[in-house]
Amino acid sequence: MRRLMDGVRRFREQQFPERSALFKGLATSQDPHTLFIACADSRIVPELITQTEPGELFVCRNIGNIVPAYGEMMGGVSAVVEFACVGLEVTDIVVCGHSDCGAMRMLLAPDGEITKRMPTVGSWLRNAHAARSVVAATQPDLQGDSLVQALVEQNVRTQLAHLKTHPAVAARLATGGLTLHGWVYGIGTGSISALDGEDGRLVPLDQIV
């Protein structure tokens, strides 16, 4: 806790004064351009990865960067998606998975001891079962870290498909006001791969933009 308190003190004394104009403008309104859906993993910091300022990203973080299909688990994530699309009119949504994802490891071990001790997490991960089925059917020989990475990547595709079932998203997609993006972040390399819109392959981000 002391570390957090020291950080708050440095922010107030150093960074806040340097950006006072920015925070003054943000004090009464926000106008983010992107909804960024990421895992709650402590190693993932969306603003650091994207080098964005306060006010640019509307961030939703949860176990496994999951978006339940509309009507399946109405709750926080669904509310965030709706607010971002209708209330804030973001132009882009990014679903960002990451390497070494603990949620995907748990998904691969439904009968494991740690999974049994986390029934709420296990229930939440039902929203990624389709990704597990796709990987098992299309890449049955994968094991270990390669299997986890394949599941990380397929989970991003699955959650993008779930996003399209949300009425607020569907409406904005139909009018051309919204674009969906799938990213995978490599923790150890700092790399970002993105889904190519044409065939769903993952390619280095700079090859798309």
SEPA-397347 format. One line per 8 residues: number of its first residue (from 1); their letters; for each residue x, y, z of C-alpha. Coordinates in steps of 0.25 Angstrom, whole numbers. Example, Ala and Ser with C-alpha at 12.3 -4.5 7.8 and 13.67 -1.06 7.14 Angstrom:
% residues 2
1) as) 49,-18,31  55,-4,29 .
This chain:
% residues 209
1) mrrlmdgv) 0,0,0  12,9,3  16,8,-12  2,12,-16  2,24,-7  16,29,-12  11,27,-26  -1,36,-23 .
9) rrfreqqf) 8,46,-17  17,47,-29  5,48,-38  -1,60,-31  13,67,-29  19,64,-43  10,58,-54  -3,65,-51 .
17) persalfk) 3,79,-51  10,76,-65  -3,72,-71  -13,81,-64  -19,86,-77  -22,72,-81  -29,68,-68  -36,81,-68 .
25) glatsqdp) -42,78,-81  -46,64,-76  -52,69,-63  -66,70,-69  -66,61,-81  -60,49,-89  -59,46,-103  -51,33,-105 .
33) htlfiaca) -49,28,-119  -47,13,-115  -53,3,-106  -42,-6,-102  -46,-20,-97  -34,-27,-90  -31,-37,-79  -30,-33,-65 .
41) dsrivpel) -16,-39,-64  -7,-30,-57  4,-30,-68  -6,-24,-78  -7,-8,-78  -15,-3,-90  -10,11,-89  4,7,-88 .
49) itqtepge) 3,-3,-100  -4,8,-109  3,20,-103  -10,27,-101  -14,39,-92  -25,39,-82  -38,41,-89  -34,33,-102 .
57) lfvcrnig) -38,19,-98  -51,14,-91  -45,1,-85  -52,-12,-81  -44,-22,-74  -48,-36,-69  -43,-50,-68  -39,-55,-82 .
65) nivpayge) -44,-42,-89  -57,-49,-91  -70,-43,-97  -82,-52,-94  -92,-53,-106  -104,-44,-104  -114,-49,-95  -104,-60,-89 .
73) mmggvsav) -99,-53,-77  -105,-39,-76  -96,-31,-67  -84,-22,-67  -78,-25,-80  -91,-24,-88  -93,-10,-81  -79,-5,-84 .
81) vefacvgl) -81,-9,-99  -95,-3,-100  -90,10,-93  -78,11,-102  -86,9,-115  -98,17,-111  -94,27,-101  -80,30,-105 .
89) evtdivvc) -81,26,-120  -67,20,-121  -62,17,-135  -54,5,-132  -54,-7,-122  -41,-15,-120  -42,-29,-113  -28,-31,-108 .
97) ghsdcgam) -23,-45,-104  -9,-48,-99  2,-58,-98  3,-67,-85  -12,-65,-82  -16,-72,-69  -30,-72,-73  -27,-80,-85 .
105) rmllapdg) -19,-90,-77  -31,-92,-68  -40,-94,-79  -31,-105,-84  -31,-111,-70  -46,-111,-66  -44,-122,-56  -31,-117,-50 .
113) eitkrmpt) -30,-114,-35  -29,-98,-37  -41,-98,-46  -49,-106,-36  -46,-96,-26  -51,-84,-35  -65,-88,-39  -68,-74,-42 .
121) vgswlrna) -57,-73,-52  -60,-87,-58  -74,-82,-60  -69,-69,-67  -60,-77,-76  -72,-84,-82  -72,-72,-91  -59,-77,-97 .
129) haarsvva) -63,-92,-99  -65,-90,-114  -51,-85,-116  -46,-98,-108  -55,-107,-118  -49,-100,-130  -35,-102,-126  -37,-116,-122 .
137) atqpdlqg) -44,-119,-136  -34,-112,-145  -21,-114,-137  -22,-127,-129  -7,-129,-128  -4,-116,-121  1,-117,-107  7,-109,-96 .
145) dslvqalv) 10,-94,-99  7,-95,-113  -7,-100,-110  -9,-89,-100  -5,-79,-111  -14,-85,-121  -26,-84,-111  -22,-69,-108 .
153) eqnvrtql) -23,-66,-123  -36,-73,-125  -42,-67,-113  -40,-53,-119  -48,-58,-131  -59,-64,-123  -61,-51,-114  -61,-43,-127 .
161) ahlkthpa) -72,-52,-132  -80,-50,-119  -78,-35,-120  -86,-35,-133  -98,-41,-126  -100,-29,-117  -111,-19,-123  -103,-7,-121 .
169) vaarlatg) -91,-13,-128  -99,-18,-139  -106,-5,-142  -93,3,-143  -86,-8,-152  -98,-7,-161  -97,8,-163  -82,7,-164 .
177) gltlhgwv) -79,15,-152  -71,4,-144  -59,-5,-147  -55,-17,-139  -41,-21,-137  -35,-34,-131  -21,-33,-125  -11,-42,-118 .
185) ygigtgsi) 0,-36,-109  13,-43,-107  17,-40,-93  32,-44,-94  34,-37,-108  25,-25,-107  19,-29,-121  5,-28,-125 .
193) saldgedg) -2,-37,-136  -15,-33,-142  -26,-41,-149  -26,-38,-164  -40,-35,-168  -39,-43,-181  -36,-57,-176  -35,-56,-161 .
201) rlvpldqi) -20,-59,-160  -11,-52,-150  -1,-43,-156  8,-32,-150  0,-20,-147  9,-11,-155  6,-20,-167  -9,-15,-166 .
209) v) -8,-1,-162 .
